[in-house]
Amino acid sequence: MKWIKRLLGLIAVLILLVIIVAAYLLITFDANDYKERIEAEVQEATGRELTLSGPIGLTLFPSLGLRLEEVRFGNAEGFGDEPFAEIDVVDVAVAVMPLLRRELEVQRVEADGVRLNLARDEEGRNNWDDLLDQAGAARDDAVGADDDERTETETRLALQRIDVAGISLSNTRVRWDDRESGIQATLEPFNLQVGRFRPGMETRLDLEALLRVEGDDLDEPMEVALDLGGLLNVDLLNERYSVRRLNATLGLDGGGLPRAVGMTLETDVALEMVDAMALRFERLTLGVANVRLTGFAELSDLDSEAPQIRSEMRTNTFNLKELVAELGMEPPETNNPDALSRVALDFSANGGFQNLTMDPFLITVDEAMLGGSAGWDGRGERPLIRFDVSGESLNLDHYLPPEVEEARTDNGNGERDADEDIAIELPLEALRSIDVDGSAALGRLDVMGMVLRNIELQIKAEAGDWNIEPLNAEAYEGELTSRIRLDARHDVPRYELAADLQSLDIGALLEDFQGDDARLMGIGNLELDIATRGELLSDLKSALNGSGNMSFEDGAVRGINVAQVIRRAEARLRGESLEEDEPNQTDFSELTGSFTIRDGVVRNDDLRANSPLLRVRGEGQADLNDDSMDYRVNTTVVGTLEGQGGRELEDLRGVTLPIRITGTFADPSFRLDLEDALRERYEGEARERVREEQERARERLDEEEQRARDRIEQESDRILDRLRSR
């Protein structure tokens, strides 16, 4: 609170000047005859020029009074020719008889048209430093000896005898030119009215001021209007200064604010300076638009380098969107139009301006309540926010922009304009400007249509690198272990996600996430590790890279009934019609596969699905950039199709049937060329029969040839035998 000391010092200097002039005039008959001498004495004492252009009025009894008009007091050397102070009229009167009893009874203190020009140069030197030094030396010389002899009791009695009838300060202007920081400020008008008071007694206080500030980092000047009233108590004996039933209005305009902002303040405030300077606000109510903040606050050690704060505050329940609109900003659009309509805050705060802790705190947002502790540490390169919060439930979907919901559900029907893109706008500068170290626990979290339970997470951020690791939760009958990263250090933000879901009900998850029937159902495991970057939804798709794998049991793939596709193709081949009343899905007892993602194209080459009827092997790709797919499913019939709307296809058992899936995600097409598959099978069977007949014919020929050889050998033997007998 150095500025208070400096202001009190300036007031003391001005009073000292008035007293010097008054004391000198007491021994003169016509004070106006001594203007030049007074001006010379002040010049010699202060080194500054004093000009008394107006008349001097002096009274001696029953009151000692002095009235000066058109007073001009010069500036310090190096601060230009502009005067340090100018006064149109100053009128001070002190009762004489109480002075004889060593009592101070001030009958009036009035000043009109006071103009002060305060300044600081580039080296940090103020244009009143020399006056403070001279005033301190003069005070020591004047009261030094008496102070040694004055007892503490006498000092207390002297302070208690002060009686001031009132103070009136009107049409005052104070200019501040800080060349070191580049700030210029003007306080005009400044009007002060104080009623009669004695130490320890209350009196009426009214103050009106308008402050205009410009320069430094302000794009445009800022105006601060203050209107204040209350009951003032100046207790000089105990060094306690208070205002009870303080009622103030404060208006802010300009300085980059979207519109003028009004605030109200009601409190009992006290400044105590006995041991250490402390400022206390009791029964405090601070109002801004539709928000009322009530409680108490205490600022202690104000005369030290590390003032301390202690406070307990709570707000009313207010509409945050209405507050933002009242402040001239655009309220955020939310999925739920009623979101942020019931917000309240309750907290206790302790610490300093650079290291503040709120413990505990409770924030209520609509139906959600979050409590815990939080802290602010501004002593590092960037402010550090720490927190540890917990709550029962939070539905983030209520607060997300509608564009996020449209991107998630694709308008619910895949009807979004292909040329329409969605911007993902992040406050990058704000994300880079703070560091975060926090933890949170929630019983339930709704986000992007999904429901997570028993969530535990850790958040760390440093210079724009945000990490949520780990993020553990129970989700869809299974368990989730994951990490999320947002890298906002670059012009284009980057995202990373790694997730491991065990015993997951994939169908329930996809239905909640998509807002529509899931393509895949089953219980199993899913691992995912992906990364992307961009500011538009199309950028996020085209830059998506990563990999994953899955394994599910006892589920189904919706959108295609492989058995029905086969029966339909077989019926067409036979020239028959087929009644289609089956569910459009393919059941499986086991499904496994892995995939890679390159620039938004998802590739899978090892899909395996088994059921009592079919063996499925698949490979192909899906392009997220244009929602297209090109996939081949090789299906082998291993059981009977009877009982699923069609007769048994024994002829197809063991045949590999290729099904080609093309088109878009919303409207896929399936093609199976059963005739080619059967032709290939029948041609193969014919070739096999020909080969078998050839083998049998060859065997018969070999047998006939052997029998012929045997007959020839037998005939030869008989002929030889006859020849021998002859």
Buried (B, 14 or more C-beta within 10 A) or exposed (E): BEEEEBBEBBEBBBEBBBEBBBEBBEEBEEBBEBBEEBBEBBEEBBEBBBBBEBEBBBEEEEBBBBBBBBBBBBBBEEBEEBBBBBBBBBBBBBBBEBEEEEBBBBBBBBBBBBBBBBBBBEEEBBBBBBBBEBBEEBEEEEEEEEEEEEEEEEEBEBBBBBBBBBBBBBBBBBBBBBBEEEBBBBBBEBBBBBBBBBBBEBBBBBBBBBBBBBBEEBEEBBBBBBBBBBBBBBBBBEBBBBBBEBBBBBBBBBBEBEEEBBBEBBBBBBBBBEEEBBBBBBBBBBBBBBBBBBBBBBBBBBBEEEBBBBBBBBBEEBBBBBBBBBBEEEBEEBBBEEBBBBBBBBBBBBBBEEBBBBBEBBBBBBEBBBBBBBBBBBEEEBBBBBBBBBBEBBBEBBBBBEBBBBBBBBEEEEEBEEEEEBEBEEEBEEBBEBBBBBBBBBEBBBBBBBBBBBBEBBBBBBBBBBBBBBBBBBBBEBBBBBBBBBBBBEEEBBBBBBBBBEEBBBBBBBBBBBBBEBBBBBBBBBBBBBBBBBBEBBBBBBBBBBBBBBBBEEBBBBBBBBBBBBBBBBBBEEEEEBEEEEEEBBBBEBBBBBBBBEEBBBBBEEBBBBBEBBBBBBBBBBBBEEBBBEBBBBBBBEEBBEEBBBEEBEEBEEBBBBBBBBEBBEEBEBEBBBEEBBEEBEEEEEEEEEEEEEEEEEEEEEEEEEEEEEEEEEEEEEEEEEEEEE
